[in-house]
Amino acid sequence: MSGGAASPSTDGRTERAKRKRELRRRAILGAALRVFSDKGYHRTRIADIIEEASIARGTFYLYFDSKNAIFHELLELVLEGIDESVQGVDTEPGAKPVRDQLLATVHRVFAAFAADRALAKLILREAVGLDEEVDKMLERFYGRLHRWLSTSLANGQKIGLIRDIDTDLTSWLILGSVKQFAALVLNTPDEEIDIDRLAEVILDFNLQGVRAF
């Protein structure tokens, strides 16, 4: 029989198998996130992830070669997800007020933490100081947030919203307050979290300070 293009049925089986593998990979990552959040990185065993995901040990090793490997991939996915919630500030004519744009971004970040406490624990408690690669991932992530903040402040200065300040250092101060508020969200019961109020308070503090004059 002469060679040729794969038949539609073969292509269909290939695509179904690919989707099945991707779904299984996501399921393992989700199980790992839950276990890391509950037990912490160091107390988590591969056996715990396997049990949570309801898979065989051999299946786990088809996708990941170690606990460290799955943690690194999971952290990267989490950081990418938060990155996507941060949008640039539009200063073009007709754009929404800068404050409204900043408020929307802060709200999305806090909402992401509130919606997934496992995600918050992974970043704020488990990842810091774990190993050199993880530290570099976090450094790049916070560096991107810092650059976004610095650019937003500079844009605000151009339109007269922000006074003459050191945008670089001020951006680090704002980032520190956001991280602290994220930790607060993590320790607050779901029914007591008011994302709208949190976003308003932190933005107004960073834009206006505490002066009454």
C-alpha positions in Angstrom: 0.0 0.0 0.0 1.4 3.4 -1.0 2.0 6.0 1.7 -0.2 9.1 1.9 -1.9 11.5 4.2 -3.5 10.1 7.4 -7.1 9.3 7.1 -9.7 11.5 8.8 -10.4 8.7 11.3 -6.7 8.5 12.2 -6.5 12.3 12.5 -9.5 12.2 14.8 -8.0 9.5 17.0 -4.8 11.5 17.3 -6.6 14.7 18.3 -8.7 12.8 20.9 -5.6 11.2 22.3 -3.9 14.6 22.5 -6.9 16.2 24.3 -7.1 13.3 26.7 -3.4 13.7 27.6 -3.8 17.4 28.1 -6.9 16.9 30.3 -5.0 14.3 32.4 -2.0 16.7 32.7 -4.3 19.5 33.9 -6.0 17.1 36.4 -2.6 16.2 37.9 -1.5 19.8 38.1 -4.8 20.7 39.9 -4.4 17.8 42.3 -0.8 18.9 43.0 -1.9 22.5 43.7 -4.5 21.3 46.2 -1.9 19.1 48.0 0.8 21.7 48.0 -1.6 24.2 49.5 -2.8 21.8 52.1 0.4 20.1 53.2 3.1 22.5 52.0 5.9 21.7 49.6 8.2 19.8 51.9 5.5 17.6 53.5 4.0 16.7 50.2 5.0 13.3 48.7 4.4 12.2 45.2 2.2 9.5 46.7 -0.1 12.3 48.0 -0.4 13.8 44.6 -1.1 10.4 43.0 -3.8 9.7 45.6 -5.4 13.1 45.1 -5.4 12.7 41.3 -6.6 9.1 41.5 -3.9 7.9 39.1 -1.2 5.2 39.1 2.4 6.0 39.9 3.5 5.2 36.4 0.9 7.6 35.0 2.4 10.4 37.1 5.9 9.8 35.7 4.5 9.9 32.1 4.0 13.6 32.7 6.4 14.7 35.4 9.8 13.3 36.5 9.7 14.7 40.1 7.8 16.6 42.7 10.1 19.6 42.0 9.3 19.5 38.3 5.5 19.6 38.8 5.9 22.4 41.4 8.0 24.5 38.9 5.4 24.1 36.1 2.5 24.8 38.5 4.1 28.0 39.7 4.8 29.1 36.2 1.2 28.6 35.2 0.0 30.5 38.3 2.3 33.4 37.6 1.2 33.6 34.0 -2.4 33.7 35.1 -1.8 36.7 37.3 0.2 38.4 34.6 -2.8 38.1 32.3 -4.9 40.0 34.9 -2.6 43.0 34.7 -3.3 45.3 31.8 -1.5 48.4 30.6 -2.8 51.9 31.3 -4.3 53.6 28.3 -3.8 57.4 28.2 -5.1 58.0 24.7 -8.0 60.4 24.2 -11.3 58.8 25.0 -9.8 56.2 27.3 -11.3 55.5 30.8 -9.8 57.6 33.6 -6.4 56.2 34.7 -7.7 55.7 38.3 -10.6 53.5 37.0 -8.1 51.4 34.9 -5.8 50.9 37.9 -8.7 50.1 40.2 -9.9 47.4 37.7 -6.5 45.8 37.6 -6.1 45.8 41.4 -9.5 44.3 41.7 -8.7 41.5 39.2 -5.5 40.6 41.1 -7.2 40.4 44.5 -10.2 38.6 43.0 -7.7 36.0 41.6 -6.3 35.4 45.1 -9.7 35.3 46.7 -11.0 32.8 44.2 -8.2 30.4 44.6 -6.6 30.3 48.1 -4.4 27.4 46.9 -2.9 29.8 44.4 -2.3 32.4 47.0 -0.6 30.0 49.4 1.6 28.7 46.6 3.0 32.1 45.8 3.1 33.7 49.3 4.0 30.8 51.5 5.4 27.8 49.6 7.5 29.2 46.7 9.7 31.8 48.4 13.2 30.5 49.1 12.4 27.0 47.8 15.3 26.8 45.3 17.3 29.0 43.0 15.1 28.4 40.0 11.9 29.3 41.8 13.5 32.4 43.3 14.4 33.5 39.8 10.9 32.9 38.6 9.5 35.0 41.4 12.1 37.7 40.7 11.1 37.9 37.1 7.4 37.9 38.0 7.7 40.7 40.6 10.0 42.5 38.2 7.3 42.6 35.5 4.8 43.9 38.1 7.2 46.6 39.1 7.8 47.7 35.6 4.0 47.9 35.0 3.6 50.0 38.1 6.5 52.2 37.3 5.2 52.8 33.7 1.7 53.5 35.1 3.0 56.1 37.5 5.0 57.7 34.8 1.9 57.9 32.6 0.0 59.4 35.5 2.7 62.1 35.8 2.3 63.0 32.2 -1.4 63.7 32.6 -1.0 65.4 35.9 -2.6 62.7 38.0 0.7 61.8 39.9 3.0 64.3 41.5 6.7 64.5 41.0 8.0 61.3 42.7 10.6 58.6 42.2 8.5 56.2 40.2 11.0 53.4 40.5 11.2 53.3 44.3 7.5 54.1 44.7 6.6 51.2 42.5 8.4 48.8 44.9 6.5 50.4 47.9 3.1 49.9 46.1 4.1 46.3 45.2 4.9 45.6 48.8 1.5 46.9 49.9 -0.3 44.7 47.3 1.6 41.6 48.5 0.6 42.4 52.1 -3.0 42.8 51.1 -2.9 39.5 49.2 -1.7 37.9 52.4 -4.7 39.5 54.2 -7.1 38.0 51.7 -5.5 34.6 52.3 -6.2 34.9 56.0 -9.7 36.3 55.8 -12.8 34.0 55.7 -14.6 34.0 52.3 -17.7 35.6 53.7 -15.8 38.5 55.1 -13.8 39.4 52.0 -14.8 42.6 50.3 -12.7 42.8 47.2 -14.3 46.1 46.1 -13.3 47.7 49.4 -9.8 46.2 49.4 -9.1 47.5 45.9 -10.5 51.0 46.7 -8.5 51.3 50.0 -5.1 50.2 48.6 -5.5 52.3 45.4 -6.6 55.4 47.3 -3.8 55.1 49.8 -1.2 54.7 47.2 -2.6 57.6 45.1 -3.4 60.0 47.9 -1.6 58.9 51.1 -3.1 59.7 54.5 -3.0 63.5 54.5 -6.2 65.5 55.2 -5.0 68.6 53.4 
